[in-house]
Amino acid sequence: MLSKPTWSVRSLRHPPPATTAATPAATEKITSSQLHHLLRLAALPLPQTPSEENTMISTLQDQLHFVRAVQRVDTTGVEPLRAIQDETEEARRENTITLADMQGLLDAEEHIGHYQRPRRVRTRIEDESSEKWDVVGTAGRKAGKYFVVESRKT
């Protein structure tokens, strides 16, 4: 199915030569007054020279061609993207947290009070390296175990 490409990225960047089958919206040329109007709406500076204006019009034409090509894509039957992540069935199974996954944590809870509210039992951290870390070691100025922050009144 994917052995032969059906389109090229180049076709999205530069419009093909005008054909009779092209839609009027795809072939209409952006005028200088339309460009100036868009620049005023966007609070952008107007072009200084005619060549700069022609470059802006050409760039805008290319951008509009790209947007129209994306709008022409048939998306019927395609589920909307919820997030940029692996949404395959395998990834969903891998990321699903089940009761069996949580059972060790649930077993480590103790129930307190009349209504037997679950509370997590605090455990001591086995790794001592986190307690030996010097928190203020990289501070420019310190007073005892505190950072010194100079503030200026404005």
Protein Blocks (a to p, Z undefined) as FASTA:
>chain_A
ZZpccbdfklmmpccdddfkbcfklmpccdfklmmmmmmmnopacdfbfklmmmmmmmmm
mmmmmmmmmmmpccehiacdfbdcdfbfklmmmmpccfklmmmmmmmpccedjkopacdd
ddddfblklmmpcfklmpmbdghjaccdddddZZ
